[in-house]
């Protein structure tokens, strides 16, 4: 399989953008811009036509290459790569691992951006408030077990600080909202479970005890993306809530789940944004909704509304406890 170099990617992005913006592109224009031969330019054009199925053809009257019909290679490619590089640099710096190697990788990403955009690289920043970095020894052991397809014995502390020993089949490492989780098949409970990586006390591969092929890759992907949050599962509940004022404006630009549905509703003289999405765990979506305070309220199902009320009641009781 033919693999594009970063310099070729940059040229193909340039060819596509020039055709989109100017209607066509001349081989001499590409060759001069990138200091390459006409033969290399023609190879790039042939790659566009043959591998990317671009409707590109030579217009003899105008002596340039153009598209015979509307075609989008990837919209806003420069901007997308700049964002990707900003995320990469931010995560590397927060780990204190900026080095010659990471600089080279960052420059590799930048090489896919047209020259005129590269000066913007240091002006675009990515900051995430939550960065739950893994214990790399445990991370390494999980990766090794997945690579060797070995089961593992895990000592785990849950959110209530209860210790347990689990025998698992490690399947995926997932970062969700800045936190790392292990998706595994729990051999005792005979079901897929997610474990917060930072709560794993120790984990050891069981030599000779191999993982069984229970799930296809597509089945695991479907399980991971089934509902809102990291508490995944095949069984989901569709939750509906409304947000008002500042929360309405905030949520209108956010995607909590790929299957979410948004609609504007009237409540008297007020206007609310109503959101419906699937959730595998009601407590997780509840914690997100509570963050909006008085600017949000649950609508359905009844058990979600009751859970919300119980939480508010418990918070009220906490306020009534005298301070020491």
Secondary structure, DSSP 8 states (H G I E B T S, - for coil): -----HHHHHHHHHHHHHHHHHS-B-HHHHHHHHT--HHHHHHHHHHHHHTS---EEEETTTTEEEESS---SSTTHHHHHHHHHHHHHHHHHHTT--SHHHHHHHHHHHTTS-HHHHTTGGG-----S------HHHHHHHHHHHHHTEEEEEEEE-TT--EEEEEEEEEEEEEETTEEEEEEEETTTTEEEEEEGGGEEEEEEEEEEE------HHHHHHHHTSSBSSS--S--EEEEEEE-HHHHHHHTT--S-TT-EEEEEEETTEEEEEEEEEES-HHHHHHHHHTTGGGEEEEE-HHHHHHHHHHHHHHHHHHHS---
